[in-house]
Amino acid sequence: MPYRTLSQLPDAVRDHLPKHAQEIYKEAFNHAWDEYADEDKRRGDESREEVARKVAWSAVKQGYAKGDDERWHPK
């Protein structure tokens, strides 16, 4: 299920990521949701949502890192 707004993101994303990182997550998730709609494009038995979630977190981690204070900060 693609996300139309940031308020639709999972609590774990909304509660822990800064707004810009949430935007990155949303866009990456939505793109991956479309990209991996075909089961043949996914590895193993992962669902479409699992793949999209992994892609989204990977995109966030390109520009943000979790600090010692347990908060996410731009790299």
Backbone hydrogen bonds, N-H to C=O, Kabsch-Sander energy under -0.5 kcal/mol:
donor,donor_aa,acceptor,acceptor_aa,energy
8,Q,5,T,-1.2
9,L,6,L,-1.5
13,V,10,P,-1.2
14,R,10,P,-2.5
15,D,11,D,-3.1
16,H,13,V,-0.6
17,L,13,V,-2.3
22,Q,18,P,-2.2
23,E,19,K,-2.2
24,I,20,H,-2.0
25,Y,21,A,-2.6
26,K,22,Q,-2.8
27,E,23,E,-2.4
28,A,24,I,-2.7
29,F,25,Y,-2.9
30,N,26,K,-2.5
31,H,27,E,-2.2
32,A,28,A,-2.7
33,W,29,F,-2.7
34,D,30,N,-1.6
35,E,31,H,-2.8
36,Y,32,A,-2.8
37,A,34,D,-1.3
39,E,37,A,-0.5
41,K,38,D,-2.0
42,R,39,E,-1.4
46,E,43,R,-1.5
51,V,47,S,-2.2
52,A,48,R,-2.3
53,R,49,E,-2.5
54,K,50,E,-2.2
55,V,51,V,-2.5
56,A,52,A,-2.3
57,W,53,R,-2.4
58,S,54,K,-2.2
59,A,55,V,-2.2
60,V,56,A,-2.1
61,K,57,W,-2.4
62,Q,58,S,-0.7
62,Q,59,A,-0.7
63,G,59,A,-0.7
63,G,60,V,-1.2
64,Y,60,V,-1.8
65,A,73,H,-2.7
67,G,71,R,-3.3
70,E,67,G,-2.1
72,W,16,H,-0.8
73,H,65,A,-2.9
75,K,63,G,-2.5
